């Protein structure tokens, strides 16, 4: 499955290929659903099972929170005042970390009884 993902993401991109839309359409409608179907039957145990369980529990809360974080980073990154590269990486790291903490807190404290 990892090889399939690598092949999909290294595929044609940018202005190199005239038929980019065909590749994107095939990836989204055929390859990614097939990858999800193959991965849905996989099982994990031990520490990997624990990691998969935690990632599965925090995925939706992180999904719900990340849009606002990305928009704040994008607006800050595209502003003319933003010229120092080290600040961009710091803000980018905070953008990745910001949705994860509320996701973990949601999973920890908002569990159904």
TORVEXTOR-219060 format. One record per residue: residue in three letters; x, y, z of N, C-alpha, C, O, CB in turn. Coordinates in steps of 0.2 Angstrom, whole numbers, padded with zeros to 4 digits, always signed. Atoms other than C-alpha are relative to their C-alpha. Glycine has a CB too. Example, Ala and Ser with C-alpha at 12.3 -4.5 7.8 and 13.67 -1.06 7.14 Angstrom:
TORVEXTOR-219060
Ala+0004-0006+0000+0062-0022+0039+0004+0006+0000+0009+0005+0003-0005+0000+0006Ser-0004-0006-0001+0068-0005+0036-0004+0005+0003-0001+0011+0004+0002+0002-0007
end
This chain:
TORVEXTOR-219060
Unk+0004-0006+0000+0000+0000+0000+0004+0006+0000+0003+0011-0003-0005+0000+0006Unk-0004-0006+0000+0014+0012+0003+0003+0001-0006+0004+0007-0008+0006-0001+0005Unk-0002-0001+0007+0021+0009-0014-0005+0003-0004-0003+0007-0008+0002-0007-0003Unk+0006-0003+0004+0004+0013-0022+0000+0007+0002-0001+0012-0002-0006-0003+0002Unk+0000-0007-0002+0004+0029-0012+0006+0004-0003+0005+0010-0005+0000+0001+0008Unk-0006-0004+0003+0022+0034-0017-0001+0001-0008+0000+0006-0010+0006-0004+0001Unk+0001+0000+0007+0017+0030-0035-0005+0006-0002-0004+0009-0007-0002-0006-0003Unk+0006-0005+0001+0001+0041-0034+0003+0007+0001+0001+0012-0003-0006-0001+0004Unk-0002-0007-0002+0010+0056-0026+0006+0002-0004+0007+0008-0004+0001+0000+0007Unk-0006-0002+0004+0025+0056-0037-0002+0000-0007+0002+0002-0012+0006-0005+0001Unk+0003+0000+0007+0014+0055-0053+0001+0007-0003+0004+0012+0000-0007-0002+0000Unk-0001-0006+0003+0013+0069-0065-0003+0006+0004-0009+0005+0007-0003+0000-0007Unk+0003-0006-0003+0010+0087-0058+0002+0006-0003+0007+0006-0007+0002-0001+0008Unk-0002-0007+0003+0011+0105-0062-0002+0000-0007-0006-0003-0010+0008+0001+0001Unk+0001-0001+0007+0012+0111-0080+0003-0005-0005+0004-0004-0011+0001+0007-0002Unk-0004+0005+0004+0022+0096-0086-0004-0004-0005-0002-0006-0010+0004-0004+0004Unk+0005+0005+0003+0007+0086-0092-0006+0003-0002-0009+0006+0002-0001-0007+0003Unk+0006-0004+0002-0007+0093-0102-0007-0004+0003-0011+0000+0004-0001-0001-0008Unk+0006+0004-0002-0019+0079-0096+0000-0001+0008-0002-0006+0010-0001-0006-0003Unk+0000+0000-0008-0017+0083-0077-0006-0002+0003-0007-0006+0008+0003+0006+0003Unk+0006+0001-0003-0035+0083-0074-0002-0008-0001-0006-0010+0004-0005+0004-0004Unk+0002+0007+0000-0037+0065-0080+0004-0004+0005+0000-0009+0009+0002-0003-0007Unk-0004+0003-0005-0023+0059-0068-0004+0001+0007-0004-0003+0011+0007+0002+0000Unk+0003-0002-0006-0031+0069-0054-0007-0004+0001-0009-0006+0007-0001+0007+0001Unk+0007+0003+0000-0049+0062-0058+0001-0008+0002-0003-0010+0006-0004+0001-0006Unk-0001+0007-0001-0042+0044-0059+0002-0002+0007+0000-0007+0010+0004-0003-0005Unk-0002+0001-0006-0033+0046-0043-0005+0000+0006-0006-0004+0010+0006+0005+0002Unk+0006-0002-0005-0048+0053-0033-0005-0005+0000-0008-0007+0005-0002+0007+0000Unk+0006+0005+0001-0061+0041-0040+0001-0007+0000-0003-0011+0001-0004+0002-0007Unk-0002+0007+0001-0052+0025-0043+0005-0002+0006+0004-0007+0010+0002-0002-0007Unk-0006+0003-0004-0035+0023-0034-0001+0001+0008+0000-0003+0012+0006+0004-0002Unk+0001-0002-0007-0039+0032-0017-0005-0005+0003-0004-0007+0009-0001+0007+0001Unk+0005+0005-0003-0055+0022-0014+0002-0007+0000+0000-0010+0005-0007+0001-0004Unk-0002+0007+0000-0047+0006-0019+0005-0001+0006+0005-0006+0009+0004-0001-0006Unk-0005+0000-0006-0033+0010-0006-0003+0000+0006-0001-0004+0011+0005+0006-0001Unk+0004+0001-0006-0046+0013+0007-0003-0006+0001-0003-0009+0007-0005+0006+0000Unk+0003+0007+0000-0055-0003+0003+0005-0005+0002+0004-0010+0006-0003-0002-0006Unk-0005+0005-0001-0039-0013+0004+0003+0001+0008+0003-0004+0011+0006+0001-0004Unk-0003-0002-0006-0033-0004+0020-0006-0002+0006-0004-0003+0012+0002+0007+0001Unk+0005+0000-0005-0050-0006+0029+0000-0007+0003-0003-0008+0008-0007+0001-0004Unk+0000+0007-0003-0048-0025+0031+0006-0002+0003+0007-0007+0006-0001-0005-0006Unk-0006+0002-0003-0031-0024+0038+0000+0001+0008-0005+0005+0010+0006+0005-0002Unk+0000+0000-0007-0028-0027+0056+0007+0002+0003+0012+0000+0000-0003-0007+0003Unk-0006-0001-0004-0015-0021+0069+0000-0002+0007-0006-0001+0010+0002+0008-0001Unk+0000+0003-0007-0010-0028+0086+0006+0003+0003+0011+0005+0000-0001-0007+0000Unk-0006-0002-0004+0002-0023+0099+0001+0007+0000-0004+0011+0001+0007-0003-0003Unk-0001-0007-0001+0010-0006+0100-0003+0004-0007-0005+0009-0006+0007+0002+0001Unk+0003-0003+0006+0005-0003+0082-0008+0001+0000-0010+0006-0003+0002-0004-0007Unk+0007+0000-0001-0013-0007+0086-0002+0006+0004-0007+0010+0003-0003-0006+0003Unk+0001-0005-0005-0012+0006+0100+0000+0007-0004-0004+0011-0003+0004+0000+0006Unk-0001-0006+0004-0005+0019+0088-0006+0002-0005-0008+0007-0005+0007+0000-0003Unk+0005-0001+0005-0018+0016+0075-0007+0002+0004-0011+0006+0001-0001-0007-0004Unk+0006-0002-0004-0032+0017+0088+0000+0007+0002-0005+0011+0001-0001-0004+0006Unk+0000-0007-0002-0026+0034+0095-0001+0004-0006-0004+0009-0006+0007+0001+0003Unk+0001-0004+0006-0024+0041+0077-0007+0000-0003-0009+0005-0005+0005-0003-0005Unk+0007+0000+0002-0041+0035+0073-0005+0004+0004-0010+0007+0001-0003-0007+0000Unk+0004-0004-0005-0049+0043+0088+0001+0007-0001-0004+0011+0000+0001-0002+0007Unk-0001-0007+0001-0041+0060+0085-0001+0003-0007+0000+0009-0008+0007+0002+0003Unk+0000-0003+0007-0043+0061+0066-0006+0005-0001-0005+0010-0004+0000-0006-0004Unk+0005-0005+0002-0060+0069+0066+0000+0006+0004-0001+0011+0001-0007-0004+0002Unk-0001-0007-0004-0057+0082+0080+0006+0004-0004+0005+0010-0004+0002-0001+0007Unk-0005-0004+0003-0041+0087+0071-0002+0002-0007-0001+0008-0009+0006-0005-0001Unk+0003-0002+0007-0050+0087+0054-0005+0007+0001-0005+0011-0003-0004-0005-0003Unk+0004-0005-0001-0063+0099+0062+0003+0007+0002+0001+0012+0001-0005-0002+0006Unk-0004-0006-0002-0050+0111+0069+0005+0003-0005+0007+0009-0004+0003-0002+0007Unk-0006-0002+0004-0037+0111+0056-0001+0006-0005+0003+0010-0007+0003-0006-0004Unk+0002-0005+0005-0046+0122+0043+0002+0007+0002+0005+0011-0001-0007+0000-0002Unk-0002-0007-0003-0045+0138+0054+0007+0001+0001+0010+0006-0001-0004+0001+0007Unk-0007-0001-0001-0027+0135+0058+0004+0001-0007+0008+0005-0007+0003-0006+0003Unk-0003-0001+0006-0022+0133+0040-0002+0007-0003+0003+0010-0006-0003-0006-0005Unk+0002-0007+0003-0032+0149+0035+0004+0005+0003+0007+0010+0000-0007+0001+0001Unk-0004-0005-0003-0023+0159+0048+0008-0001-0002+0011+0005-0003+0000-0002+0008Unk-0007+0000+0002-0006+0152+0043+0001+0002-0007+0006+0006-0009+0003-0007+0000Unk+0000-0002+0007-0010+0155+0024+0000+0007+0000+0004+0010-0004-0005-0003-0004Unk+0001-0007+0001-0015+0173+0027+0006+0003+0003+0009+0008+0001-0006+0002+0004Unk-0006-0003-0003+0000+0176+0038+0006-0001-0004+0010+0003-0005+0002-0003+0007Unk-0006+0001+0005+0012+0168+0026+0000+0004-0006+0005+0006-0009+0000-0008-0002Unk+0001-0004+0006+0005+0177+0011+0001+0008+0001+0001+0012-0004-0006-0002-0004Unk+0000-0007-0002+0006+0194+0020+0007+0003-0002+0012+0000-0002-0001+0002+0007Unk-0006-0003+0002+0019+0206+0013+0005+0001+0006+0011+0001+0005-0001+0007-0003Unk-0004-0002-0006+0026+0209+0031+0004-0007+0001+0009-0006+0005-0004+0002+0006Unk-0004+0007-0001+0032+0190+0031+0005-0001-0004+0004-0003-0010-0006-0006+0000Unk-0006+0000+0004+0049+0190+0025+0006-0005+0003+0010-0007-0001+0003+0006-0001Unk-0006+0005-0003+0060+0179+0037-0002-0007-0001-0008-0009+0002+0001+0002+0007Unk+0002+0007+0001+0060+0161+0032+0000-0004+0006-0004-0008+0007+0006-0003-0004Unk+0001+0004-0007+0063+0155+0050-0006+0001+0003-0009-0004+0006+0006+0002+0005Unk+0007-0001-0003+0047+0163+0055-0005-0004-0003-0010-0007+0000-0002+0007+0000Unk+0005+0004+0004+0038+0154+0041+0000-0007+0003-0005-0010+0004+0001+0000-0007Unk+0000+0007-0002+0044+0137+0047-0003-0001+0007-0006-0006+0009+0007-0003+0000Unk+0002+0000-0006+0040+0141+0065-0008+0000+0000-0011-0003+0004+0003+0006+0005Unk+0007+0000+0000+0022+0146+0061-0003-0006-0003-0008-0008-0002-0002+0007-0004Unk+0003+0006+0003+0020+0131+0050+0000-0006+0005-0004-0010+0005+0005-0002-0006Unk+0000+0005-0005+0025+0120+0064-0005+0001+0005-0009-0004+0007+0007+0000+0004Unk+0005-0001-0004+0013+0128+0075-0007-0001-0003-0012-0003+0000+0000+0008+0003Unk+0006+0002+0004+0000+0126+0062-0002-0007+0000-0008-0009+0001+0000+0003-0007Unk+0000+0008+0000+0003+0107+0062-0002-0002+0007-0006-0006+0008+0006-0003-0002Unk+0001+0002-0007+0003+0106+0081-0006+0003+0003-0009+0000+0007+0006+0003+0004Unk+0006-0003-0003-0012+0118+0085-0006-0005-0001-0009-0006+0004-0001+0006-0004Unk+0006+0004+0000-0026+0106+0079+0001-0007+0003-0004-0010+0005-0001-0002-0008Unk-0001+0006-0003-0018+0091+0086-0001+0000+0008-0004-0005+0010+0008-0003-0001Unk+0002-0001-0007-0019+0097+0104-0007+0000+0002-0009-0004+0006+0004+0006+0003Unk+0008+0000-0002-0038+0101+0104-0002-0007-0002-0007-0010+0001-0003+0005-0004Unk+0002+0006+0002-0040+0084+0095+0001-0005+0006-0003-0009+0007+0003-0003-0006Unk-0002+0004-0005-0031+0075+0109-0005+0001+0006-0007-0003+0009+0007+0000+0002Unk+0004-0002-0005-0041+0085+0122-0007-0003-0001-0011-0005+0004+0000+0007+0001Unk+0007+0002+0002-0058+0081+0113+0000-0008+0002-0005-0010+0004-0001+0002-0007Unk+0000+0008-0001-0054+0062+0113+0000-0001+0008-0003-0006+0010+0006-0003-0004Unk-0001+0001-0007-0048+0063+0131-0006+0001+0005-0008-0003+0009+0006+0003+0003Unk+0005-0003-0004-0062+0073+0139-0007-0001-0002-0012+0001+0001+0001+0007+0002Unk+0007+0000+0003-0077+0071+0127-0002-0007-0002-0006-0008-0007-0001+0005-0005Unk+0001+0007+0002-0078+0052+0127-0007-0002+0003-0009+0000+0008+0005-0005+0004Unk+0007+0002-0002-0096+0045+0128+0001-0005+0006+0005-0009+0006-0004-0003-0005Unk-0001+0004-0006-0099+0037+0145-0003-0007-0001-0003-0011+0003-0004+0003+0006
end
